[in-house]
Amino acid sequence: MEPGHVGQNVHLQAVALGLGTVVMGAFRDDQVKEILNLPQDEQPLYIMPVGRK
């Protein structure tokens, strides 16, 4: 539940700033972990690109 609440806050803040965002739930976990240099015990749950509409 917590990632959903965080995602909602990111989405609301993006709208308040006149930006757009979308939740991506399907991605290659291993590649995201490598790019973000995440520790082994952390897993990406959401990707939320934020940008101009």
Distance bins in CASP14 RR format, pairs under 12 A and 6 or more apart:
PFRMAT RR
TARGET T0000
AUTHOR 0000-0000-0000
RMODE 2
METHOD distances of the structure
MODEL  1
1 7 0 0 0 0 0 1 0 0 0 0 0
1 8 0 0 0 0 0 1 0 0 0 0 0
1 45 0 0 0 0 0 1 0 0 0 0 0
2 8 0 0 0 0 0 1 0 0 0 0 0
2 9 0 0 0 0 0 1 0 0 0 0 0
2 45 0 0 0 0 1 0 0 0 0 0 0
2 46 0 0 0 0 0 1 0 0 0 0 0
3 9 0 0 0 0 0 1 0 0 0 0 0
3 10 0 0 0 0 0 1 0 0 0 0 0
3 23 0 0 0 0 1 0 0 0 0 0 0
3 25 0 0 0 0 0 1 0 0 0 0 0
3 43 0 0 0 0 0 1 0 0 0 0 0
3 44 0 0 0 0 1 0 0 0 0 0 0
3 45 1 0 1 0 0 0 0 0 0 0 0
3 46 1 0 1 0 0 0 0 0 0 0 0
3 47 0 0 0 0 0 1 0 0 0 0 0
3 48 0 0 0 0 0 1 0 0 0 0 0
4 10 0 0 0 0 1 0 0 0 0 0 0
4 11 0 0 0 0 1 0 0 0 0 0 0
4 12 0 0 0 0 0 1 0 0 0 0 0
4 23 0 0 0 0 1 0 0 0 0 0 0
4 25 0 0 0 0 0 1 0 0 0 0 0
4 45 0 0 0 0 1 0 0 0 0 0 0
4 46 1 0 0 1 0 0 0 0 0 0 0
4 48 0 0 0 0 0 1 0 0 0 0 0
5 11 0 0 0 0 0 1 0 0 0 0 0
5 12 0 0 0 0 0 1 0 0 0 0 0
5 45 0 0 0 0 0 1 0 0 0 0 0
5 46 0 0 0 0 0 1 0 0 0 0 0
6 12 0 0 0 0 0 1 0 0 0 0 0
6 13 0 0 0 0 0 1 0 0 0 0 0
6 23 0 0 0 0 0 1 0 0 0 0 0
6 45 0 0 0 0 1 0 0 0 0 0 0
6 46 1 0 0 1 0 0 0 0 0 0 0
6 48 0 0 0 0 1 0 0 0 0 0 0
7 13 0 0 0 0 1 0 0 0 0 0 0
7 14 0 0 0 0 1 0 0 0 0 0 0
7 21 0 0 0 0 1 0 0 0 0 0 0
7 22 0 0 0 0 0 1 0 0 0 0 0
7 23 1 0 0 1 0 0 0 0 0 0 0
7 24 0 0 0 0 0 1 0 0 0 0 0
7 25 0 0 0 0 0 1 0 0 0 0 0
7 45 0 0 0 0 1 0 0 0 0 0 0
7 46 1 0 0 1 0 0 0 0 0 0 0
7 47 0 0 0 0 0 1 0 0 0 0 0
7 48 1 0 0 1 0 0 0 0 0 0 0
7 50 0 0 0 0 0 1 0 0 0 0 0
8 14 0 0 0 0 0 1 0 0 0 0 0
8 15 0 0 0 0 0 1 0 0 0 0 0
8 21 0 0 0 0 0 1 0 0 0 0 0
8 23 0 0 0 0 1 0 0 0 0 0 0
8 46 0 0 0 0 0 1 0 0 0 0 0
8 48 0 0 0 0 0 1 0 0 0 0 0
9 15 0 0 0 0 0 1 0 0 0 0 0
9 16 0 0 0 0 0 1 0 0 0 0 0
9 21 0 0 0 0 0 1 0 0 0 0 0
9 46 0 0 0 0 0 1 0 0 0 0 0
9 48 0 0 0 0 0 1 0 0 0 0 0
10 16 0 0 0 0 0 1 0 0 0 0 0
10 17 0 0 0 0 0 1 0 0 0 0 0
10 19 0 0 0 0 0 1 0 0 0 0 0
10 20 0 0 0 0 0 1 0 0 0 0 0
10 21 1 0 0 1 0 0 0 0 0 0 0
10 22 0 0 0 0 0 1 0 0 0 0 0
10 23 0 0 0 0 1 0 0 0 0 0 0
10 46 0 0 0 0 1 0 0 0 0 0 0
10 47 0 0 0 0 0 1 0 0 0 0 0
10 48 1 0 1 0 0 0 0 0 0 0 0
10 49 0 0 0 0 0 1 0 0 0 0 0
10 50 1 0 0 1 0 0 0 0 0 0 0
10 51 0 0 0 0 0 1 0 0 0 0 0
11 17 0 0 0 0 0 1 0 0 0 0 0
11 18 0 0 0 0 0 1 0 0 0 0 0
11 19 0 0 0 0 1 0 0 0 0 0 0
11 20 0 0 0 0 1 0 0 0 0 0 0
11 21 1 0 1 0 0 0 0 0 0 0 0
11 22 0 0 0 0 1 0 0 0 0 0 0
11 23 1 0 0 1 0 0 0 0 0 0 0
11 46 0 0 0 0 0 1 0 0 0 0 0
11 48 1 0 0 1 0 0 0 0 0 0 0
11 49 0 0 0 0 0 1 0 0 0 0 0
11 50 0 0 0 0 1 0 0 0 0 0 0
11 51 0 0 0 0 0 1 0 0 0 0 0
12 18 0 0 0 0 0 1 0 0 0 0 0
12 19 0 0 0 0 0 1 0 0 0 0 0
12 20 0 0 0 0 0 1 0 0 0 0 0
12 21 0 0 0 0 1 0 0 0 0 0 0
12 48 0 0 0 0 0 1 0 0 0 0 0
12 50 0 0 0 0 0 1 0 0 0 0 0
13 19 0 0 0 0 1 0 0 0 0 0 0
13 20 0 0 0 0 0 1 0 0 0 0 0
13 21 0 0 0 0 1 0 0 0 0 0 0
13 48 0 0 0 0 0 1 0 0 0 0 0
13 50 0 0 0 0 1 0 0 0 0 0 0
13 51 0 0 0 0 0 1 0 0 0 0 0
14 20 1 0 1 0 0 0 0 0 0 0 0
14 21 1 0 1 0 0 0 0 0 0 0 0
14 22 0 0 0 0 1 0 0 0 0 0 0
14 23 0 0 0 0 0 1 0 0 0 0 0
14 48 0 0 0 0 1 0 0 0 0 0 0
14 49 0 0 0 0 1 0 0 0 0 0 0
14 50 1 0 1 0 0 0 0 0 0 0 0
14 51 1 0 0 1 0 0 0 0 0 0 0
14 52 0 0 0 0 0 1 0 0 0 0 0
14 53 0 0 0 0 1 0 0 0 0 0 0
15 21 0 0 0 0 1 0 0 0 0 0 0
15 22 0 0 0 0 0 1 0 0 0 0 0
15 50 0 0 0 0 0 1 0 0 0 0 0
15 51 0 0 0 0 0 1 0 0 0 0 0
15 53 0 0 0 0 0 1 0 0 0 0 0
16 50 0 0 0 0 0 1 0 0 0 0 0
17 50 0 0 0 0 1 0 0 0 0 0 0
17 51 0 0 0 0 1 0 0 0 0 0 0
17 52 0 0 0 0 1 0 0 0 0 0 0
17 53 0 0 0 0 0 1 0 0 0 0 0
18 50 0 0 0 0 0 1 0 0 0 0 0
18 51 0 0 0 0 1 0 0 0 0 0 0
18 52 0 0 0 0 1 0 0 0 0 0 0
18 53 1 0 0 1 0 0 0 0 0 0 0
19 48 0 0 0 0 0 1 0 0 0 0 0
19 49 0 0 0 0 0 1 0 0 0 0 0
19 50 1 0 1 0 0 0 0 0 0 0 0
19 51 1 0 1 0 0 0 0 0 0 0 0
19 52 1 0 0 1 0 0 0 0 0 0 0
19 53 1 0 0 1 0 0 0 0 0 0 0
20 48 0 0 0 0 1 0 0 0 0 0 0
20 49 0 0 0 0 1 0 0 0 0 0 0
20 50 1 0 0 1 0 0 0 0 0 0 0
20 51 1 0 1 0 0 0 0 0 0 0 0
20 52 1 0 0 1 0 0 0 0 0 0 0
20 53 1 0 1 0 0 0 0 0 0 0 0
21 46 0 0 0 0 0 1 0 0 0 0 0
21 47 0 0 0 0 0 1 0 0 0 0 0
21 48 1 0 1 0 0 0 0 0 0 0 0
21 49 1 0 0 1 0 0 0 0 0 0 0
21 50 1 0 1 0 0 0 0 0 0 0 0
21 51 1 0 0 1 0 0 0 0 0 0 0
21 52 0 0 0 0 0 1 0 0 0 0 0
21 53 0 0 0 0 1 0 0 0 0 0 0
22 46 0 0 0 0 0 1 0 0 0 0 0
22 47 0 0 0 0 1 0 0 0 0 0 0
22 48 1 0 0 1 0 0 0 0 0 0 0
22 49 1 0 0 1 0 0 0 0 0 0 0
22 50 0 0 0 0 1 0 0 0 0 0 0
22 51 0 0 0 0 1 0 0 0 0 0 0
22 53 0 0 0 0 0 1 0 0 0 0 0
23 45 0 0 0 0 1 0 0 0 0 0 0
23 46 1 0 1 0 0 0 0 0 0 0 0
23 47 1 0 0 1 0 0 0 0 0 0 0
23 48 1 0 1 0 0 0 0 0 0 0 0
23 49 0 0 0 0 1 0 0 0 0 0 0
23 50 0 0 0 0 0 1 0 0 0 0 0
24 32 0 0 0 0 1 0 0 0 0 0 0
24 44 0 0 0 0 1 0 0 0 0 0 0
24 45 0 0 0 0 0 1 0 0 0 0 0
24 46 1 0 0 1 0 0 0 0 0 0 0
24 47 1 0 1 0 0 0 0 0 0 0 0
24 48 1 0 0 1 0 0 0 0 0 0 0
24 49 1 0 0 1 0 0 0 0 0 0 0
24 50 0 0 0 0 0 1 0 0 0 0 0
25 32 0 0 0 0 0 1 0 0 0 0 0
25 44 0 0 0 0 1 0 0 0 0 0 0
25 45 1 0 0 1 0 0 0 0 0 0 0
25 46 1 0 0 1 0 0 0 0 0 0 0
25 47 1 0 0 1 0 0 0 0 0 0 0
25 48 0 0 0 0 1 0 0 0 0 0 0
25 49 0 0 0 0 0 1 0 0 0 0 0
26 32 0 0 0 0 0 1 0 0 0 0 0
26 44 0 0 0 0 0 1 0 0 0 0 0
26 45 0 0 0 0 0 1 0 0 0 0 0
26 46 0 0 0 0 0 1 0 0 0 0 0
26 47 0 0 0 0 1 0 0 0 0 0 0
27 33 0 0 0 0 0 1 0 0 0 0 0
27 35 0 0 0 0 0 1 0 0 0 0 0
27 36 0 0 0 0 0 1 0 0 0 0 0
27 43 0 0 0 0 0 1 0 0 0 0 0
27 44 1 0 0 1 0 0 0 0 0 0 0
27 45 0 0 0 0 0 1 0 0 0 0 0
27 46 0 0 0 0 1 0 0 0 0 0 0
27 47 1 0 1 0 0 0 0 0 0 0 0
27 48 0 0 0 0 0 1 0 0 0 0 0
27 49 0 0 0 0 0 1 0 0 0 0 0
28 34 0 0 0 0 1 0 0 0 0 0 0
28 35 0 0 0 0 1 0 0 0 0 0 0
28 44 0 0 0 0 1 0 0 0 0 0 0
28 47 0 0 0 0 0 1 0 0 0 0 0
29 35 0 0 0 0 0 1 0 0 0 0 0
29 36 0 0 0 0 0 1 0 0 0 0 0
29 38 0 0 0 0 1 0 0 0 0 0 0
29 40 0 0 0 0 0 1 0 0 0 0 0
29 42 0 0 0 0 0 1 0 0 0 0 0
29 43 1 0 0 1 0 0 0 0 0 0 0
29 44 1 0 1 0 0 0 0 0 0 0 0
29 45 0 0 0 0 1 0 0 0 0 0 0
29 46 0 0 0 0 0 1 0 0 0 0 0
29 47 0 0 0 0 0 1 0 0 0 0 0
30 36 0 0 0 0 0 1 0 0 0 0 0
30 38 0 0 0 0 0 1 0 0 0 0 0
30 40 0 0 0 0 0 1 0 0 0 0 0
30 43 0 0 0 0 0 1 0 0 0 0 0
30 44 0 0 0 0 1 0 0 0 0 0 0
31 37 0 0 0 0 0 1 0 0 0 0 0
31 38 0 0 0 0 0 1 0 0 0 0 0
31 44 0 0 0 0 1 0 0 0 0 0 0
31 47 0 0 0 0 0 1 0 0 0 0 0
32 38 1 0 0 1 0 0 0 0 0 0 0
32 42 0 0 0 0 0 1 0 0 0 0 0
32 43 0 0 0 0 1 0 0 0 0 0 0
32 44 1 0 1 0 0 0 0 0 0 0 0
32 45 0 0 0 0 0 1 0 0 0 0 0
32 46 0 0 0 0 0 1 0 0 0 0 0
32 47 1 0 0 1 0 0 0 0 0 0 0
33 39 0 0 0 0 1 0 0 0 0 0 0
33 40 0 0 0 0 1 0 0 0 0 0 0
33 41 0 0 0 0 0 1 0 0 0 0 0
33 42 1 0 0 1 0 0 0 0 0 0 0
33 43 1 0 0 1 0 0 0 0 0 0 0
33 44 1 0 0 1 0 0 0 0 0 0 0
33 45 0 0 0 0 0 1 0 0 0 0 0
33 47 0 0 0 0 0 1 0 0 0 0 0
34 40 0 0 0 0 0 1 0 0 0 0 0
34 44 0 0 0 0 0 1 0 0 0 0 0
35 44 0 0 0 0 1 0 0 0 0 0 0
35 47 0 0 0 0 0 1 0 0 0 0 0
36 42 0 0 0 0 1 0 0 0 0 0 0
36 43 0 0 0 0 0 1 0 0 0 0 0
36 44 1 0 0 1 0 0 0 0 0 0 0
36 47 0 0 0 0 1 0 0 0 0 0 0
37 44 0 0 0 0 0 1 0 0 0 0 0
38 44 1 0 0 1 0 0 0 0 0 0 0
38 45 0 0 0 0 0 1 0 0 0 0 0
END
